[in-house]
Amino acid sequence: MNQRKQTNPDTPKAQILRFAEAEQVWLSSDVYTLTVPGEATGGAISLTDAWVPPGGGPPPHIHVDALEIITVLDGSVTLYLNEEGQEVHTGDVAVIPAGTVHRFYNHTATPAHLQFLFTPSGTEQFFKEAGTKAEPALPIPVATEADNLRAAEVGLRHGLQPA
């Protein structure tokens, strides 16, 4: 007997997500592309792509309830886990459990290309709310102290805390 299961609205469906159609925002002097929003995975994960210019990177923060995996796709950054800094390079991967103080900083003269996986999803909502819509052909604005304070305030609503 073949019975069909009732479809759960949160159940992910097979789909192709186009990078060119993904939302892009400027935040912390970086540009983030929200490549796989949580809605696409039933809330299991989200995937975000980032270009981090020289001198770019967020202030120290904690994800209260999300595990984060950072993959360096190209370039190098200094990654700080609980304030211990290590250089990470193309191909390196960092696994950052929820509750870990962390940040990264592009210490080089060239942009770094990073990818972030968050589980469960939800962090992409922070990027949407705290960031500014990226505009083609314009330089990434340098984050000010006021920008960082606003991001910290928004982060509190999305499971991020300043450290």
TIROTOR-435482 format. One line per field, with one value per residue: x, y, z of N, C-alpha, C in turn. Coordinates in nm, 3 decimals, always signed. Example, Ala and Ser with C-alpha at 12.3 -4.5 7.8 and 13.67 -1.06 7.14 Angstrom:
<rs>
n.px = c(+1.319	+1.285)
n.py = c(-0.569	-0.225)
n.pz = c(+0.780	+0.708)
ca.px = c(+1.230	+1.367)
ca.py = c(-0.450	-0.106)
ca.pz = c(+0.780	+0.714)
c.px = c(+1.320	+1.290)
c.py = c(-0.330	+0.003)
c.pz = c(+0.780	+0.787)
</rs>
This chain:
<rs>
n.px = c(+0.085	+0.062	+0.116	+0.084	+0.288	+0.193	+0.281	+0.515	+0.534	+0.785	+0.960	+1.241	+1.277	+1.391	+1.605	+1.754	+1.963	+2.041	+2.342	+2.372	+2.123	+2.101	+2.062	+2.261	+2.463	+2.624	+2.835	+3.014	+3.239	+3.262	+3.143	+2.855	+2.697	+2.394	+2.364	+2.235	+1.946	+1.787	+1.519	+1.529	+1.626	+1.462	+1.522	+1.744	+2.016	+2.211	+2.383	+2.642	+2.823	+3.128	+3.320	+3.606	+3.765	+4.105	+4.190	+3.930	+3.655	+3.456	+3.372	+3.462	+3.243	+2.964	+2.784	+2.491	+2.324	+2.399	+2.604	+2.896	+3.062	+3.350	+3.490	+3.783	+3.789	+3.951	+4.257	+4.373	+4.312	+4.326	+4.211	+4.038	+3.982	+3.826	+3.996	+4.248	+4.464	+4.502	+4.652	+4.462	+4.425	+4.368	+4.152	+4.153	+3.953	+3.736	+3.575	+3.327	+3.186	+2.862	+2.846	+3.115	+3.361	+3.455	+3.621	+3.728	+3.994	+4.113	+4.431	+4.592	+4.703	+4.522	+4.185	+3.993	+3.823	+3.552	+3.344	+3.050	+2.883	+2.595	+2.435	+2.167	+1.983	+1.925	+2.098	+2.135	+1.925	+2.006	+2.218	+2.066	+1.908	+2.090	+2.275	+2.352	+2.196	+2.389	+2.540	+2.586	+2.898	+2.991	+3.219	+3.287	+3.157	+3.344	+3.312	+3.174	+3.206	+2.949	+2.804	+2.888	+2.787	+2.512	+2.485	+2.548	+2.330	+2.117	+2.201	+2.148	+1.882	+1.892	+2.032	+2.304	+2.579	+2.770	+3.117)
n.py = c(-0.117	+0.214	+0.502	+0.848	+1.091	+1.366	+1.691	+1.885	+2.230	+2.327	+2.147	+2.095	+2.147	+2.004	+2.207	+2.467	+2.724	+3.042	+3.214	+3.472	+3.576	+3.599	+3.772	+4.055	+4.216	+4.491	+4.487	+4.541	+4.635	+4.451	+4.242	+4.052	+3.765	+3.615	+3.311	+3.058	+3.064	+3.002	+2.921	+2.764	+2.525	+2.419	+2.532	+2.405	+2.467	+2.756	+2.927	+3.146	+3.369	+3.550	+3.841	+3.978	+4.270	+4.403	+4.474	+4.433	+4.277	+4.144	+4.274	+4.117	+3.849	+3.637	+3.350	+3.257	+3.027	+2.890	+2.680	+2.752	+2.724	+2.811	+2.847	+2.903	+3.019	+3.154	+3.326	+3.477	+3.511	+3.639	+3.445	+3.462	+3.273	+3.261	+3.472	+3.382	+3.410	+3.286	+3.241	+3.166	+2.996	+2.958	+2.692	+2.608	+2.525	+2.628	+2.522	+2.636	+2.618	+2.694	+2.969	+3.035	+3.283	+3.478	+3.612	+3.754	+3.883	+4.055	+4.054	+4.096	+4.231	+4.187	+4.103	+3.861	+3.554	+3.408	+3.148	+3.086	+2.860	+2.809	+2.647	+2.580	+2.748	+3.104	+3.308	+3.445	+3.620	+3.816	+3.932	+4.042	+4.232	+4.392	+4.470	+4.674	+4.716	+4.600	+4.788	+4.780	+4.851	+5.035	+5.126	+4.920	+5.036	+5.168	+5.038	+5.215	+5.314	+5.363	+5.207	+4.952	+4.944	+4.955	+4.714	+4.536	+4.575	+4.488	+4.227	+4.109	+4.045	+3.829	+3.613	+3.671	+3.795	+4.071	+4.049)
n.pz = c(+0.000	-0.090	+0.071	+0.084	+0.239	+0.441	+0.346	+0.513	+0.573	+0.638	+0.533	+0.334	-0.021	-0.327	-0.512	-0.714	-0.630	-0.733	-0.743	-0.846	-0.796	-0.529	-0.216	-0.135	+0.108	+0.274	+0.553	+0.848	+0.710	+0.509	+0.233	+0.208	+0.079	+0.074	+0.024	+0.064	+0.211	+0.528	+0.490	+0.265	+0.352	+0.538	+0.779	+0.877	+0.803	+0.704	+0.443	+0.376	+0.177	+0.165	+0.094	+0.210	+0.259	+0.270	+0.603	+0.685	+0.865	+1.136	+1.469	+1.788	+1.873	+1.975	+1.885	+2.009	+1.988	+1.758	+1.564	+1.385	+1.077	+0.919	+0.607	+0.428	+0.118	-0.058	-0.019	+0.290	+0.640	+0.976	+1.229	+1.523	+1.802	+2.099	+2.162	+2.088	+1.830	+1.499	+1.183	+0.899	+0.591	+0.232	+0.180	+0.445	+0.733	+0.988	+1.279	+1.480	+1.777	+1.922	+2.146	+2.153	+2.168	+1.899	+1.607	+1.294	+1.093	+0.817	+0.752	+0.537	+0.215	+0.019	-0.089	+0.096	+0.046	+0.189	+0.329	+0.510	+0.713	+0.891	+1.159	+1.370	+1.104	+1.068	+1.131	+0.896	+0.890	+1.065	+0.913	+0.703	+0.839	+0.986	+0.799	+0.508	+0.198	-0.065	-0.323	-0.671	-0.830	-0.648	-0.386	-0.097	+0.201	+0.478	+0.797	+1.070	+1.418	+1.508	+1.324	+1.404	+1.666	+1.614	+1.470	+1.675	+1.844	+1.680	+1.649	+1.897	+1.879	+1.719	+1.818	+1.850	+2.033	+2.144	+2.227)
ca.px = c(+0.000	+0.142	+0.053	+0.160	+0.303	+0.151	+0.398	+0.540	+0.579	+0.926	+1.041	+1.307	+1.251	+1.506	+1.603	+1.880	+1.964	+2.135	+2.426	+2.343	+1.994	+2.105	+2.069	+2.394	+2.464	+2.750	+2.832	+3.148	+3.335	+3.267	+3.022	+2.802	+2.594	+2.314	+2.349	+2.134	+1.873	+1.732	+1.392	+1.557	+1.669	+1.373	+1.582	+1.859	+2.141	+2.217	+2.517	+2.668	+2.951	+3.178	+3.447	+3.655	+3.877	+4.213	+4.145	+3.791	+3.621	+3.365	+3.424	+3.439	+3.103	+2.927	+2.655	+2.437	+2.267	+2.434	+2.739	+2.941	+3.178	+3.408	+3.584	+3.857	+3.786	+4.067	+4.321	+4.409	+4.266	+4.358	+4.089	+4.054	+3.889	+3.853	+4.107	+4.373	+4.466	+4.578	+4.630	+4.400	+4.454	+4.285	+4.127	+4.138	+3.816	+3.723	+3.447	+3.310	+3.063	+2.783	+2.902	+3.258	+3.398	+3.538	+3.622	+3.835	+4.048	+4.198	+4.560	+4.671	+4.682	+4.426	+4.060	+3.979	+3.691	+3.514	+3.209	+3.001	+2.769	+2.537	+2.331	+2.058	+1.981	+1.872	+2.197	+2.118	+1.832	+2.091	+2.284	+1.964	+1.860	+2.199	+2.353	+2.299	+2.192	+2.508	+2.511	+2.688	+2.994	+3.029	+3.310	+3.230	+3.184	+3.417	+3.222	+3.203	+3.170	+2.803	+2.759	+2.914	+2.691	+2.381	+2.490	+2.543	+2.190	+2.039	+2.246	+2.082	+1.752	+1.915	+2.119	+2.445	+2.611	+2.906	+3.204)
ca.py = c(+0.000	+0.336	+0.617	+0.973	+1.168	+1.505	+1.776	+1.986	+2.351	+2.351	+2.046	+2.152	+2.085	+2.007	+2.333	+2.533	+2.865	+3.114	+3.311	+3.605	+3.622	+3.604	+3.905	+4.098	+4.328	+4.538	+4.484	+4.530	+4.664	+4.333	+4.219	+3.920	+3.717	+3.515	+3.215	+2.958	+3.106	+2.894	+2.873	+2.663	+2.400	+2.389	+2.584	+2.324	+2.541	+2.865	+2.941	+3.285	+3.391	+3.683	+3.900	+4.059	+4.349	+4.426	+4.548	+4.401	+4.172	+4.190	+4.277	+3.991	+3.819	+3.501	+3.298	+3.193	+2.895	+2.837	+2.637	+2.819	+2.668	+2.908	+2.791	+3.003	+2.979	+3.214	+3.428	+3.449	+3.602	+3.595	+3.404	+3.462	+3.188	+3.294	+3.569	+3.323	+3.432	+3.201	+3.266	+3.059	+3.018	+2.888	+2.551	+2.582	+2.527	+2.645	+2.481	+2.725	+2.583	+2.801	+3.018	+3.063	+3.418	+3.471	+3.720	+3.738	+4.010	+4.038	+4.118	+4.098	+4.342	+4.145	+4.053	+3.719	+3.501	+3.314	+3.094	+3.058	+2.772	+2.821	+2.551	+2.596	+2.874	+3.221	+3.415	+3.525	+3.728	+3.922	+4.002	+4.120	+4.345	+4.480	+4.516	+4.770	+4.655	+4.629	+4.856	+4.751	+4.953	+5.126	+5.061	+4.877	+5.141	+5.131	+5.039	+5.311	+5.267	+5.366	+5.089	+4.834	+4.947	+4.918	+4.570	+4.465	+4.584	+4.399	+4.092	+4.058	+3.989	+3.714	+3.515	+3.713	+3.886	+4.125	+3.990)
ca.pz = c(+0.000	-0.104	+0.136	+0.072	+0.363	+0.432	+0.334	+0.615	+0.504	+0.666	+0.468	+0.217	-0.151	-0.419	-0.586	-0.751	-0.588	-0.819	-0.672	-0.900	-0.745	-0.382	-0.154	-0.092	+0.201	+0.332	+0.698	+0.909	+0.603	+0.422	+0.155	+0.234	-0.013	+0.146	-0.086	+0.098	+0.329	+0.607	+0.435	+0.162	+0.415	+0.649	+0.901	+0.922	+0.785	+0.606	+0.386	+0.340	+0.110	+0.203	+0.050	+0.321	+0.208	+0.367	+0.720	+0.714	+0.961	+1.241	+1.605	+1.860	+1.899	+2.011	+1.838	+2.129	+1.964	+1.626	+1.530	+1.263	+1.009	+0.826	+0.510	+0.352	-0.022	-0.123	+0.062	+0.430	+0.746	+1.111	+1.297	+1.669	+1.876	+2.240	+2.157	+2.039	+1.687	+1.409	+1.042	+0.823	+0.450	+0.135	+0.208	+0.588	+0.783	+1.133	+1.337	+1.595	+1.849	+1.984	+2.271	+2.139	+2.127	+1.779	+1.508	+1.196	+1.047	+0.700	+0.780	+0.414	+0.123	-0.084	-0.032	+0.127	+0.012	+0.294	+0.327	+0.644	+0.728	+1.026	+1.191	+1.274	+1.031	+1.139	+1.130	+0.775	+0.921	+1.121	+0.802	+0.632	+0.918	+1.030	+0.684	+0.411	+0.065	-0.145	-0.449	-0.772	-0.877	-0.540	-0.291	+0.031	+0.300	+0.599	+0.913	+1.176	+1.551	+1.512	+1.251	+1.488	+1.777	+1.559	+1.441	+1.804	+1.891	+1.595	+1.678	+2.017	+1.839	+1.630	+1.880	+1.852	+2.141	+2.138	+2.330)
c.px = c(+0.090	+0.066	+0.143	+0.167	+0.252	+0.277	+0.402	+0.590	+0.727	+1.018	+1.108	+1.271	+1.378	+1.496	+1.744	+1.867	+2.074	+2.209	+2.392	+2.211	+1.991	+2.117	+2.213	+2.383	+2.607	+2.733	+2.975	+3.260	+3.353	+3.142	+2.982	+2.692	+2.523	+2.273	+2.245	+2.063	+1.813	+1.602	+1.415	+1.592	+1.578	+1.431	+1.704	+1.990	+2.114	+2.363	+2.533	+2.809	+2.998	+3.307	+3.487	+3.776	+3.988	+4.163	+4.003	+3.776	+3.536	+3.435	+3.399	+3.291	+3.086	+2.795	+2.600	+2.391	+2.300	+2.580	+2.774	+3.062	+3.224	+3.509	+3.651	+3.863	+3.905	+4.124	+4.353	+4.346	+4.325	+4.226	+4.119	+3.943	+3.922	+3.979	+4.243	+4.371	+4.553	+4.549	+4.566	+4.406	+4.359	+4.275	+4.110	+3.992	+3.820	+3.583	+3.433	+3.178	+2.991	+2.848	+3.049	+3.280	+3.489	+3.525	+3.728	+3.873	+4.136	+4.324	+4.645	+4.638	+4.580	+4.297	+4.065	+3.836	+3.659	+3.372	+3.171	+2.880	+2.723	+2.431	+2.294	+2.068	+1.925	+1.968	+2.184	+2.019	+1.904	+2.157	+2.186	+1.928	+1.973	+2.277	+2.280	+2.303	+2.315	+2.466	+2.622	+2.773	+3.030	+3.124	+3.236	+3.259	+3.259	+3.321	+3.269	+3.168	+3.017	+2.745	+2.774	+2.818	+2.552	+2.378	+2.481	+2.400	+2.101	+2.075	+2.178	+1.947	+1.767	+2.018	+2.267	+2.465	+2.750	+2.988	+3.305)
c.py = c(+0.124	+0.452	+0.738	+1.041	+1.309	+1.592	+1.879	+2.111	+2.382	+2.249	+2.107	+2.077	+2.094	+2.134	+2.379	+2.678	+2.935	+3.220	+3.453	+3.662	+3.635	+3.747	+3.933	+4.219	+4.365	+4.537	+4.466	+4.548	+4.547	+4.330	+4.073	+3.887	+3.602	+3.406	+3.107	+3.003	+2.986	+2.837	+2.761	+2.527	+2.358	+2.433	+2.508	+2.400	+2.665	+2.875	+3.083	+3.295	+3.532	+3.716	+3.999	+4.138	+4.359	+4.515	+4.516	+4.289	+4.228	+4.203	+4.142	+3.972	+3.671	+3.469	+3.213	+3.050	+2.836	+2.796	+2.705	+2.746	+2.772	+2.835	+2.906	+2.953	+3.035	+3.322	+3.380	+3.554	+3.551	+3.567	+3.395	+3.378	+3.206	+3.377	+3.510	+3.331	+3.333	+3.242	+3.143	+3.097	+2.937	+2.740	+2.519	+2.600	+2.541	+2.602	+2.556	+2.691	+2.707	+2.839	+3.053	+3.208	+3.405	+3.598	+3.683	+3.876	+3.982	+4.122	+4.135	+4.222	+4.308	+4.095	+3.903	+3.677	+3.390	+3.263	+3.053	+2.966	+2.785	+2.713	+2.564	+2.731	+2.985	+3.337	+3.502	+3.638	+3.846	+4.002	+4.092	+4.247	+4.443	+4.539	+4.621	+4.704	+4.698	+4.688	+4.826	+4.874	+5.057	+5.053	+5.023	+4.986	+5.086	+5.145	+5.140	+5.249	+5.264	+5.244	+4.964	+4.829	+4.907	+4.769	+4.488	+4.464	+4.489	+4.254	+4.029	+3.995	+3.861	+3.616	+3.545	+3.810	+3.942	+4.062	+4.092)
c.pz = c(+0.000	-0.042	+0.117	+0.207	+0.339	+0.432	+0.446	+0.545	+0.530	+0.599	+0.345	+0.090	-0.234	-0.502	-0.619	-0.708	-0.667	-0.739	-0.716	-0.848	-0.593	-0.333	-0.108	+0.000	+0.239	+0.483	+0.748	+0.807	+0.506	+0.335	+0.170	+0.133	+0.056	+0.048	-0.059	+0.225	+0.401	+0.554	+0.334	+0.222	+0.531	+0.782	+0.949	+0.915	+0.701	+0.562	+0.336	+0.285	+0.147	+0.131	+0.158	+0.271	+0.312	+0.481	+0.763	+0.815	+1.072	+1.376	+1.673	+1.893	+1.931	+1.942	+1.952	+2.101	+1.827	+1.620	+1.397	+1.208	+0.908	+0.737	+0.436	+0.207	-0.098	-0.031	+0.202	+0.520	+0.877	+1.180	+1.445	+1.729	+2.022	+2.253	+2.122	+1.887	+1.613	+1.267	+0.980	+0.675	+0.362	+0.169	+0.355	+0.630	+0.935	+1.175	+1.469	+1.665	+1.903	+2.116	+2.267	+2.095	+2.005	+1.695	+1.405	+1.146	+0.926	+0.719	+0.654	+0.329	+0.013	-0.018	-0.006	+0.096	+0.112	+0.271	+0.469	+0.637	+0.872	+1.044	+1.338	+1.203	+1.119	+1.137	+1.006	+0.797	+0.986	+1.009	+0.728	+0.708	+0.954	+0.913	+0.603	+0.275	-0.015	-0.280	-0.550	-0.804	-0.772	-0.445	-0.163	+0.133	+0.422	+0.717	+1.016	+1.311	+1.566	+1.438	+1.337	+1.607	+1.731	+1.529	+1.570	+1.858	+1.812	+1.626	+1.797	+1.985	+1.757	+1.687	+1.873	+1.967	+2.117	+2.251	+2.379)
</rs>
